[in-house]
Amino acid sequence: MNPDVRAIARQRGEPGFDEAVLATSFGEEDPGIRPHALVKARSADDVSQAVLWARDRNWRVACCSGGHAWSQNHIRDSGLLIDLSALDEIAIDPAGRSAVVGPGCISGDLDAALSPHGLFFPVAHAFTVGMGGFLLQGGFGWNSRMVGLGCDNVTGADVVLADGTLIHASRSQNEDVFWALRGSGTGFFGIVTKFYLALHERPGFTGIKMQVFRLKHLEKVIRWAHEIGPQISSQVEFQIVVNRKAFGIFSHGVEVVTPVFAESRAEAKELVAFIDKGPLRPAASLTLPLIGAPLGNIMKVAEKVIFPTGTRWHADNVWLDGPVEQVIPVLQETAANQPGAPSHILWLNWNPAPGTRDAMAFSIEARTYLALYGGLRGKKWQPSDRDWATKAAEALMLHSAGSQLADENLRRRPARVMSESNLARLETLRAKYDPARRFFSFGGN
Ligand SMILES: Cc1cc2nc3c(=O)[nH]c(=O)nc-3n(C[C@H](O)[C@H](O)[C@H](O)COP(=O)(O)OP(=O)(O)OC[C@H]3O[C@@H](n4cnc5c(N)ncnc54)[C@H](O)[C@@H]3O)c2cc1C
């Protein structure tokens, strides 16, 4: 039965099995658990066969594409892990402004393939993030405030269901599966083997403007950012990053980082002029000029500097909608306790335009997104550093509308990741499409 799968499956206890499982993760943490077996799929048919092979053994199934989930949600203590990283095709139709990509295709490769055609997709901010997990959880990509989340730009998907069948889901076919796959992330009840994407015209200019403050100015910076956030153009990603080795001052500081997408350098300069003209400029240690660079270069550098390999990551997040006065003391305490670089706090001005999204599983967003990335490297970190992100997110829950699946930490801290009604609908669909719960779901489920 399913002889092809038997030939490519690696089983627990075999030499090299542990290494192969751990190699599927971007993060270096060893979660200390292992599936029964690992299959590296090379086609949609391999995926179907592997699901049936697991069903024959009464195993549950997990999958990974780029392996970038901070929580390493794909590594479970039993069942089958299907690695989709080899399904990395990219087929672009420039005339139709569309693309078909495999879930294992990585963000930087997709951007590089689109660039010569003058086309654009809101891929993830780091080069190596897999499109599979990124698109399913929502997908806060470059220029997403302007062109939408990754999942807003998904027009269809090929999906292997729990009975091994391969279906196509779109607005007009299997609409309920299409609804679910846009935003259910690790809670999705199928395996996507292809995504169909709508593309955009590539902005003529991409660049970054930065300003850096010492930590003592944190409160002032957050108050200012909170106040002006709603007026900032959607073409600007207005972010504040707190870390112990801030750019240029090499000490605990607050970086204002503003990527900008425009038709020209002159337009971009105008869009980020609020930083030069801002009331806090005299307090800044550094105000850099606007730097233009191809997006691919920005992604590579950002990943190397902000998310270096060889790091054990523990991340968490909240959508903030509480009064800024109440949030600031929690942020100050969180910064005071933060582990060394590359750990960082990300405050992101999101301010979504109300009522602009399709009906889909993705359903929670708020004025501000706050993510906590605990990055432990070498021997310097303390055991308590492992809990830093989780504890900070717990402390911020009072002021939160919920959490985002991009930086989920559900195995350690259960959180609300979609509206009650969407969660109820997702579970109804799961009962219909995956009644035996073949696929692992959120957190420990
Ligand atoms: C360095 C770094 C930078 C990041 N930057 C961003 C960013 O800019 N914006 C953003 O929104 N997020 C970002 N993230 C978060 C990232 O998008 C999510 O963790 C996403 O799930 C990663 O996708 P993946 O395929 O690489 O991960 P994986 O770990 O492979 O997948 C995560 C989960 O998604 C599910 N899944 C994956 N592929 C499939 C599939 N084909 N079919 C069904 N289920 C599947 C599985 O449940 C899996 O456990 C970043 C993460 C890292 C590590």
The ligand as an SDF file (V2000), in Angstrom:
LIG
                    3D

 53 58  0  0  0  0  0  0  0  0999 V2000
   12.5810   35.6480   10.0690 C   0  0  0  0  0  0  0  0  0  0  0  0
   11.0860   35.6920    9.9800 C   0  0  0  0  0  0  0  0  0  0  0  0
   10.4620   36.7900    9.4120 C   0  0  0  0  0  0  0  0  0  0  0  0
    9.0700   36.8220    9.2880 C   0  0  0  0  0  0  0  0  0  0  0  0
    8.4850   37.9030    8.6980 N   0  0  0  0  0  0  0  0  0  0  0  0
    7.1420   37.9360    8.5490 C   0  0  0  0  0  0  0  0  0  0  0  0
    6.4990   39.0140    7.8950 C   0  0  0  0  0  0  0  0  0  0  0  0
    7.1230   39.9360    7.4140 O   0  0  0  0  0  0  0  0  0  0  0  0
    5.1490   39.0010    7.8080 N   0  0  0  0  0  0  0  0  0  0  0  0
    4.4050   37.9670    8.2920 C   0  0  0  0  0  0  0  0  0  0  0  0
    3.1850   37.9970    8.1640 O   0  0  0  0  0  0  0  0  0  0  0  0
    4.9730   36.9430    8.9200 N   0  0  0  0  0  0  0  0  0  0  0  0
    6.3180   36.8980    9.0610 C   0  0  0  0  0  0  0  0  0  0  0  0
    6.9040   35.8520    9.7100 N   0  0  0  0  0  0  0  0  0  0  0  0
    6.0350   34.8030   10.2370 C   0  0  0  0  0  0  0  0  0  0  0  0
    5.7840   33.7720    9.1500 C   0  0  0  0  0  0  0  0  0  0  0  0
    5.0770   34.3330    8.0770 O   0  0  0  0  0  0  0  0  0  0  0  0
    4.9400   32.6130    9.6890 C   0  0  0  0  0  0  0  0  0  0  0  0
    5.6360   31.9830   10.7150 O   0  0  0  0  0  0  0  0  0  0  0  0
    4.6170   31.6300    8.5900 C   0  0  0  0  0  0  0  0  0  0  0  0
    3.8000   30.6070    9.1310 O   0  0  0  0  0  0  0  0  0  0  0  0
    5.8620   31.0510    8.0090 C   0  0  0  0  0  0  0  0  0  0  0  0
    5.5760   30.2820    6.9040 O   0  0  0  0  0  0  0  0  0  0  0  0
    6.5080   29.0270    6.6070 P   0  0  0  0  0  0  0  0  0  0  0  0
    5.8900   28.2820    5.4880 O   0  0  0  0  0  0  0  0  0  0  0  0
    7.9090   29.4700    6.4710 O   0  0  0  0  0  0  0  0  0  0  0  0
    6.3920   28.2810    7.9850 O   0  0  0  0  0  0  0  0  0  0  0  0
    6.0680   26.7800    8.4090 P   0  0  0  0  0  0  0  0  0  0  0  0
    6.6630   26.6690    9.7810 O   0  0  0  0  0  0  0  0  0  0  0  0
    6.5080   25.8390    7.3780 O   0  0  0  0  0  0  0  0  0  0  0  0
    4.4910   26.7480    8.4970 O   0  0  0  0  0  0  0  0  0  0  0  0
    3.7950   27.2430    9.5950 C   0  0  0  0  0  0  0  0  0  0  0  0
    2.5330   26.4690    9.7670 C   0  0  0  0  0  0  0  0  0  0  0  0
    1.6690   26.7500    8.6730 O   0  0  0  0  0  0  0  0  0  0  0  0
    0.9980   25.5790    8.2470 C   0  0  0  0  0  0  0  0  0  0  0  0
    1.3940   25.3290    6.8580 N   0  0  0  0  0  0  0  0  0  0  0  0
    2.5550   25.6740    6.2530 C   0  0  0  0  0  0  0  0  0  0  0  0
    2.5000   25.3370    4.9630 N   0  0  0  0  0  0  0  0  0  0  0  0
    1.3020   24.7740    4.7400 C   0  0  0  0  0  0  0  0  0  0  0  0
    0.6590   24.2540    3.5890 C   0  0  0  0  0  0  0  0  0  0  0  0
    1.2450   24.2640    2.4020 N   0  0  0  0  0  0  0  0  0  0  0  0
   -0.5820   23.7550    3.7290 N   0  0  0  0  0  0  0  0  0  0  0  0
   -1.2010   23.7590    4.9370 C   0  0  0  0  0  0  0  0  0  0  0  0
   -0.6470   24.2360    6.0470 N   0  0  0  0  0  0  0  0  0  0  0  0
    0.5930   24.7510    5.9560 C   0  0  0  0  0  0  0  0  0  0  0  0
    1.4120   24.4550    9.1630 C   0  0  0  0  0  0  0  0  0  0  0  0
    0.4510   24.3500   10.1950 O   0  0  0  0  0  0  0  0  0  0  0  0
    2.7200   24.9440    9.7500 C   0  0  0  0  0  0  0  0  0  0  0  0
    2.9540   24.4610   11.0500 O   0  0  0  0  0  0  0  0  0  0  0  0
    8.2900   35.7710    9.8140 C   0  0  0  0  0  0  0  0  0  0  0  0
    8.9170   34.6720   10.4070 C   0  0  0  0  0  0  0  0  0  0  0  0
   10.2980   34.6240   10.4800 C   0  0  0  0  0  0  0  0  0  0  0  0
   10.9660   33.4480   11.1210 C   0  0  0  0  0  0  0  0  0  0  0  0
  1  2  1  0
  2  3  1  0
  2 52  2  0
  3  4  2  0
  4  5  1  0
  4 50  1  0
  5  6  2  0
  6  7  1  0
  6 13  1  0
  7  8  2  0
  7  9  1  0
  9 10  1  0
 10 11  2  0
 10 12  1  0
 12 13  2  0
 13 14  1  0
 14 15  1  0
 14 50  1  0
 15 16  1  0
 16 17  1  0
 16 18  1  0
 18 19  1  0
 18 20  1  0
 20 21  1  0
 20 22  1  0
 22 23  1  0
 23 24  1  0
 24 25  2  0
 24 26  1  0
 24 27  1  0
 27 28  1  0
 28 29  2  0
 28 30  1  0
 28 31  1  0
 31 32  1  0
 32 33  1  0
 33 34  1  0
 33 48  1  0
 34 35  1  0
 35 36  1  0
 35 46  1  0
 36 37  1  0
 36 45  1  0
 37 38  2  0
 38 39  1  0
 39 40  1  0
 39 45  2  0
 40 41  1  0
 40 42  2  0
 42 43  1  0
 43 44  2  0
 44 45  1  0
 46 47  1  0
 46 48  1  0
 48 49  1  0
 50 51  2  0
 51 52  1  0
 52 53  1  0
M  END
$$$$
